């Protein structure tokens, strides 16, 4: 693990090559119970004030990429409203501690984002708790592997789309009246948007949808001074993988053969992409999909 995010080193060995034992948890899962526990950058992300004064709402902020983004944002000077499920409170508490240790405000808003009314209430709570809003980061996702389309229930298909596509739509629509010029929106697609895994049919479909939704929205909002961009992660070690996100038997080899780097990514390695797209450094970047996938080529 690097001393901080600016330390140079061989990317193939910068983070450990993990061989997770076969393990499963019921959704939504608890990150702290995983083996090994994903690296959120707690010991490596130091920040340089790139988001000073930002007021950000981050979904899926209790664990994985969302949690790493929340910690990075705080260390870059942002206050953060965290969205997560009530069952994930123990993981969220860890992230809140990290945000507060950085001297920033953490506003916890647990609830189910597959409910439109909660999404609207989430935005209201973020605006009230932070004293405004100028950054939206949608990371929360649902992924459940199924061997065949015949195995995907109507309920799973609907829940996956509600979590991955409907919730960002509801949140962004509710937040828009509060977003002034200079505000940013970063949505989360996936390598699956370009190279869909056949056993993640519904998940891959949502990621293609969020990619296109974001690119169209970017064209709508840039005239208002609001930038919309996308991060598309490759295989990343997170709680999604141990809650039936992938075939459990494949966990020991997760990310090794897929990525040219030869290992799965850690959430800490994804966070800088979200920081860049939210910071003023990316002022000429809109409608872009930034692939962070260990060298896996996309169209």
N, C-alpha and C positions, 0 to 999 in steps of 0.2 A: 504494500500500500504506500502511495507517495506521501512525503512529508506534508505537502499541501498541493493544491490543484495546479500550481505553477511549476512543480518539480518536473524536470525532464526525465525520460526513461523509455525503455523499450515498451511499446504498447502491448506486446504479447504477454509481458510479465508484470506490467504496471500494477495490475490487480491479480489475485490468485486465480489459477485455473481450478474451478471447483468441480467436485464430483459428489453432488448431493445424494444422500441415501434416499431410497424410495420412501416417500412420506405423503400423507394426505390430511387435510383439515376440511371441515365443513365450511362452506362460504359464510361470511366473507374472509375468514381466516385471521390469524393473529401473527404478525411478522415476528414478534419476539419469541415465538415458539418454533420458528423455522431452524433447520440445520443445513448449512450455516445461516446466520442472520445476515440479511443484505446490508451492504455498506451504504449508508446515507450521506457520507461525507462528514460525519460528526467530528472526526479527528483530522480531516484534511482540507475542508473548505474554509478559507479564511476571509475572502471577500476584500474588496477595495473601494467600497462606497458607490458602486455603479448604479444602485437603485435607491439612493438616498431620497427619502420622502415619499416613495411609492406606497400606494395602498392597494394591496392585491388580494383577490379572492382565488383560492386554489382548491379544486376538488380532488378527492382521493388523497388528501394531505396527511393521512395518518400513517401511511406506509409506502414502500416502494418509491417510484419516481416522484409521485406527488409530495411525499415527505421530504425527499432529497431537495426538491425544488423549494419547498417552504423554508427549509433550513438555509439553503443558499440565498434565497431572497432576503431573509432576516439579516444574514451576515453581510449582505450588500446594502443594508440600510432600509429595507422595506418593512412596513407593518403588514400582518397577514391575517386574513380570515380563513379558517380551515373548515372544509366540508368533508364529512365522513359519516359512516353509519354508527349508530349508538353502540353496536356490538364491538366496535373497534376502538373504544375509548382508551384502553390501556396503551395501545400504540400511539394514539393521538396525544396522550399525556406526555410521552417521551418527546415528541416533536414540539409541543408547546413549551416544555422545559428548555429545549434548545433555542427556540425563538426568544424567549424571555431572557435567557442567559446572554443573548446577543444585544440585549437592551431594547428590544422592539416589542410592540404590542401584538398579542395573539388573541384573536377572537374565535372561539370555538362554536361551531354551528352544526351539531350532529343532526342527522336526518336522512331520509331516503330520497335521492334525487330522481328516482323514477316517478315521483309524484310532482306534477306541474306546480301545484300550490306550494309545496315545500321549496321548489326552486325559486319561486318568486319571493317567498319569505326569507330564503337564504340570502338573496341579494339585499333585501331590506335590512337584515341583521348585519351584514357586512358593511353597508353604508353607514348605519348608525354606530356600529362599534369602532369603525376606523375613521369616522368623520369624513367619509367620501370614498370614492372608488376610481381607480385609473388603470387597473390591470386585472384582466381575467385570464386564468390559466385552467383549462379543462383537462384533467388527467384521469379522473376516475373511469374505470373500465370494467366490463364483465367479459369473461372468456371461459367457455366450457367446451372441452373437446368432445366430439362425437364421431364415431367411425363412419356413419352414413347419414344422409339427409333424413332417412327414415327414423333415425334415433333422436332427431331434434324435435322436441315437443313445441307446440304452439306457444306455451308459456315461456320456454327458454328463449325462443326466437324473439318474442315480444320484449322480454326483460333485457335482452342484449341490446336491442335497438333503443329501448327507452334509456338505458344507462349511457350508451356510447354516442347516440345521435340526438335523441329527443332532449336529454338533459342539457347539453351545451346550447341547443336552440332556445330552450326556455330561459336558461340563465342569461345568455347574451341579450335576448330580447328584453328581459326585465332590467338588465344593467345599462342598456344603451342610453336611457335618459340621463344617467349619471356620468357618462363618459365624455370628458372634454377633449379637445384637440391635444394630441400627445399621448393619449391613452393607447393601450395595446391589448390585443386578445391573442392568446396562443392556445391552439387546440392540439390534441394528440391523435395522430394517425398511427401508422405502423408499417413496417416492412410488408405486412400482410396485405396492405392496400395494393401492392404491386406484385407480390409473389404469394398468393393466397394458399395457405396450407389446406389440403382437402379435408382434414379432420377439425378445422376451425372455420367452417363455412359461414356461419352467421356472424362470427367475430370479424372475419376478413371483410365481409360485405359492409359492415358498419364502418370499418376503417377507410374503405374506399369512399363511402358516403361522406364521412367527416372531412376527408381530404378535398373533395369537390365542393362541399358546402363552404369550407373555409376559403377556398380560392375565389368562389363567387362572391362571398361576403366581403373579402378584401377589396374587390373592385367597387362594391357598393359604398364602403365606409371610408376609403382613402380620401375622398373629397371632403370628408368631415374632419380629417386629421387623425383618424383612428386607424392604426395598422393591425392587420390580421395576418398571422403566420401559423405554421404548423411544424411540429416536431414529429418525426416518424422513427420510433425506436426499433432496433432489431431485438434479438433475444436478450432479455434483461432479467436477472434473478430477482424475483419479487413474489409476493404472496399469491399472485395470480397462478403461478406455476404449481403451487401445492394445494390448490382448491379446485382440482380437476380442469385446470386451464390447458394442460397437456397430458398425454398418456403418462400415468405415473411411472410406468416401467422405463420410460426414456429419461427420467430425471438424472441419473448418474452421468449421462452424456450430454446434458442440456447445454446447447450453445457451442459445443466443441467442433462438431462437423459442419454446422451451418455457417459459422462465421470464419472468414479467412484469418482473422486474428487468432482463432483457435480456442476461444473461451466465450462464456456469456459475459455480457456487460453488467456492471453494478449501477444501481440508481445514482450513485455519486457522479458517474461519468455522463449521465444524461442532463443533470441539473444545469451545467454551464450553457447548454444550448438554449434553455428557457430564459436564462439570465440575459444572454446576448439579444434574443428577440424581444425582450421587454425593455432593454436599456436603450438609451439615446444613441448608442454606438451603431445600432441597426436602423437608423432613421430613414435610410433609402431602401429598406427591405420590406416588401409587402406582398402577400400572396405566395410566399416561398414555403416549400416543404424542405426542412432541414433533416436529412437522413443521418441518424446516429446509430449505426448498425454493424460496426466492426468490419467494414469493407465489403458488405454484400451489395452488389450492383443492382440499381433500379433503373427503370426506363427514363 
